[in-house]
Amino acid sequence: MTAATAQITPDVVAEHGLSAEEYERICAILEREPNMTELGVFSVMWSEHCSYKSSRVWLSEFPTEGPQVICGPGENAGVVDIGDGQAVIFKMESHNHPSYIEPYQGAATGVGGIMRDVFTMGARPIALMNALRFGAPDHEKTRHLVSGVVSGIGGYGNCVGVPTVGGEVNFDESYNGNILVNAMCVGLADTDRIFYAVAERPGLPVIYVGSKTGRDGIHGATMASAEFGEGAEEKRPTVQVGDPFTEKLLIEACLELMTEDAIIGIQDMGAAGLTSSSVEMAGKSGVGIDLNLDHVPCREEHMSAYEMLLSESQERMLMVLKPGREHVAQEIFEKWGLDFAVIGETTDTGRLIVTHNGRIEADLPVGSVSSEAPLYKRPWTETPKPEPLAPESVPSPNSLGDTLKSLMGSPELCSRRWVWEQYDHMVMADTVGRPGGDAAVVRVHGTQKGIAVTTDVTPRYVGADPFEGGKQAVAEAWRNLTATGATPLAITDCLNFGNPERPEIMGQFASAVKGMSDACTALEFPVVSGNVSFYNETNGAGILPTPAVGGVGLLKDIGFRAGIAPQPGMGILVVFGVEAGHLGQSLYLREVLDRRDGAPPPVDLRAERRAGEFIRALIENGSISCVHDCSDGGLAVAAAEMALAGNVGINLRLGDGQITPHALLFGEDQGRYLVACGNETAAELVDASMSWGVPARIAGEIGGDLLTIDGGDPISLEELRARHEEWLPHYMNGD
């Protein structure tokens, strides 16, 4: 039985991730029943992963424009102007379900896919980031998943030769059955040489380049649009298999062809493979497209039209070329040892017509497939607002020093060196801010400009209060870029949530988007690209809502940038920003008291902007060069991280006593920066901050080899470093 004659039953429709109502809609559009190949095309294009049918109504809330924005959402990646005829092109995407099923290949192909989104627009990738969330450390699968994901990211990025410069790693039991692997790529392009996924007009040749097509990854987009149940391991065939060496060849071949006057449009064959790349390009341009699958390079015999259209084999691109320029492209791709084939033509029919072995396997209206997926306004319920915790109501520890050591050695705050040392973060020789600071910094090659990059979100905040948590994710990304001296430009996002058909999950999503939107607007930090990943749950148990934010900023001169390590001559610590001792949802509450209650710290966006602009002005004029954002673990943890980075002791002051000591040290108040400076300039900085409306105080002294709190509770740096560095290597060794 062929795809054209196979019987479509309700069970078959459900297996394709479509509801009965959606199938009826397809039949109404076609005025007939689809065949199996056509059903496959609709199933991937109307999947949550490709169509955003549950999220589009909310994503319109985001601010997406600004004087720096060249291209916002809707293309493969966002494009932002950095001056001098140059632009950064960047995006973050999820590869969650594949990475849980097959961690090495799932993570590796996530890296490969996000790079293709960037270089398909004409940019050379210059930096990779990742945001990783794993289950509880004592869960039976966690160590295996950490090992596989980290190896996959390193194995792919290192082989391609693009530095992985930073990211996040978190552990929480909510990710036990559904880890998150969010990959981000930043590329550099000339503003007059940016390419888009368009087909433009009829009569143009459609070109396939890259690797051969196989049966790996079929229905990957559909799989990513459903929650896990029992037997998740059986979905391993839907996971793609990557080849980083082919990716490197593909990058070079594409960038070389882009210097020729040959390309009209270009698109990565990502989720939904040949189907999405062809349909989306044709749909944007209002043209039809004829594909002859007899010409598709295949690495397996007797592949059906269904399999070729839905395969998500990696390292493949689709191009629309200017007529007569095919030979130019063919010579380049064959020189690089890659497949090249003319597989179709754009038409004036407005239809996708697919032929294989002399018969029509699909005949569909392009517009209906590409842009008429259902738009759902899912019912939603708001997450109840938790009550704030009064600092004095939270029990204090027996020893402030022992508490700090415990936090610094906890899974949440321990050093991630074991992870980032597996990544080549110095390849290309332009990384000037390596992992471990507030944001990575990569030099724009051949200039003094730098690109700062960060990924941020605090899922426990979002779980407790999605609106405030969404605001905080954006604000922390803005703050981390600012702490290096960079001017924040724009964000990409990866919105990871559970099943949107549940009103409480949809409520988390809606509120988080509103909070993010408010923060982006107030901070003039637009959203230029992103990804929504729903159905991150197993057997009805959802993850913590995790709207990861990838932020990018510009340093006009990397000679004026800040790091977190105090340098000789810096004897004073100053804290800038409001101190209130917020302990709700803090790591102190969770790690020390085993509690997860209270409201997360509120985010005052006006105060956030004042403090950030003040700090950035000081960095830009050379007044300060050592800055650290206060976030997880509060002031004490920020100071401890600075002490370890500079290998110098610090004595923290407890202030005037208006805030209880443990709340002052471990409260996670937002909008704060800890600055190291010379003794003679500290008072001047405090005075200057007052004119900006930014509270400040002397927070401690720098020197010696001990970390102390008001002269007591001494901790040797050697002991602190051991606690901080040892947890993750010991855990991964099974100790």
Salt bridges, closest charged atoms under 4 A:
GLU22 OE2 - LYS53 NZ 2.97
GLU38 OE1 - ARG32 NH1 2.82
GLU75 OE2 - LYS284 NZ 3.38
ASP84 OD2 - LYS449 NZ 2.94
GLU93 OE2 - LYS91 NZ 2.95
ASP117 OD2 - LYS91 NZ 3.88
GLU168 OE2 - ARG133 NH2 3.13
ASP172 OD2 - ARG590 NH1 3.35
ASP172 OD2 - ARG596 NH1 2.83
GLU200 OE1 - ARG201 NH1 2.27
ASP216 OD1 - ARG299 NH2 2.41
GLU233 OE2 - LYS141 NZ 3.23
GLU233 OE1 - ARG236 NH2 3.06
GLU247 OE1 - ARG116 NH1 2.80
GLU252 OE2 - ARG124 NH1 2.90
GLU252 OE2 - LYS248 NZ 2.81
GLU256 OE2 - LYS335 NZ 2.88
GLU260 OE1 - ARG325 NH2 3.98
ASP261 OD1 - LYS322 NZ 2.48
ASP268 OD1 - ARG116 NE 2.88
ASP294 OD1 - HIS356 ND1 3.02
GLU300 OE1 - ARG215 NH1 2.98
GLU301 OE1 - HIS302 NE2 3.82
GLU307 OE2 - ARG215 NE 2.96
GLU315 OE2 - ARG116 NH1 3.94
ASP339 OD2 - LYS212 NZ 2.97
GLU361 OE2 - ARG359 NE 3.84
ASP363 OD1 - ARG351 NE 2.57
ASP402 OD1 - LYS405 NZ 3.36
GLU412 OE2 - ARG590 NH2 3.50
GLU421 OE2 - ARG417 NH1 3.36
ASP430 OD1 - ARG443 NH1 3.15
ASP430 OD2 - HIS445 ND1 2.75
ASP438 OD1 - HIS628 ND1 2.94
ASP465 OD2 - LYS385 NZ 2.99
GLU468 OE2 - LYS471 NZ 3.18
GLU504 OE2 - ARG502 NH1 2.76
GLU524 OE2 - ARG609 NH2 2.50
GLU537 OE1 - ARG502 NH2 3.07
GLU579 OE1 - ARG697 NE 2.59
GLU591 OE2 - ARG590 NE 3.32
ASP597 OD2 - ARG595 NH2 2.78
GLU608 OE2 - ARG479 NE 2.75
GLU613 OE2 - ARG609 NE 2.84
ASP629 OD1 - ARG479 NH1 2.99
ASP632 OD1 - ARG460 NH2 2.84
GLU641 OE1 - HIS628 NE2 2.65
GLU668 OE1 - ARG460 NH2 2.87
ASP669 OD2 - ARG672 NH1 3.97
GLU701 OE2 - ARG653 NH2 2.50
GLU719 OE2 - LYS405 NZ 2.92
GLU725 OE1 - ARG417 NE 3.29
